[in-house]
């Protein structure tokens, strides 16, 4: 084992080469993973904070239907407030 | 090609491909490390330092492979306004820069004991250093504009101009006198390297390629999410302006 780690006297050149490659490739992977998690979290937060257009469209449909057979105005007020 | 221009379709495809690429990366890396560290002989001239080759050469191949792919994507982005092509080039750049950096550092670590110097300003080493700066320049340029479309366009032009460097790197060892050894794998008349050393080289190259595919898929996914974030923020900003007029009306 020590002979293997010794690398025929070239341990100071061989192991840093493998070490640098490991650090760079793993570092890139971790940075990429974190960036993706961040972006997806931000996107989710933005999408849940802003379904206003969809909600108004849905509620205007439902108010149209509900206004016909129920008390008018209440669903529209709920969606606007 | 255009069938994959749709980001939603790309996201489905990448979700399908990613587990395979990630699995291939893990298996090929373990196999490659086994071959390169344990099951290959030391070189009769260079001793154990030959093991640096199994990192250095695949990293050098990847630096050229990634750049060529980015340049092809840049051409697609400029000619057909292919939205994913732009995102691919942007996503691949840091990975390519990483491989080029690994290639330069491991080359230095190999050169020190074998050539007696960490660095020489010869054609091969200098042209690879230029490739590294092309990657860094592209990354800086793409992010230097407020309008991402303009940044992408400028970056794509840089990538296309920089492609002249790729054949220069490949043939620099034949065209100029250099300390660097000539090509021994991709050459006329087949590889001149012993199979016991060619195997770890090719397995490591496979591992690096699978790693690149996995990470670039993740990064393109990130870029798509960021695009969506940007359009959402813009529409929120314009929506706020619209609401503003309403509240003004109500106030008045």
Interface residues (C-beta under 8 A of the other chain):
Chain A: X4 X7 X8 X9 X10 X13 X14 X16 X17 X18 X20 X21 X24 X25 X27 X28 X29 X31 X32 X33 X35 X36 X39 X40 X42 X43 X46 X47 X50 X52 X53
Chain B: X37 X42 X47 X48 X49 X51 X52 X55 X56 X59 X94 X95 X98 X101 X102 X105 X106 X109 X110 X112 X113 X211 X215 X218 X219 X221 X222 X225 X226 X228 X229 X232 X233 X235 X236 X239
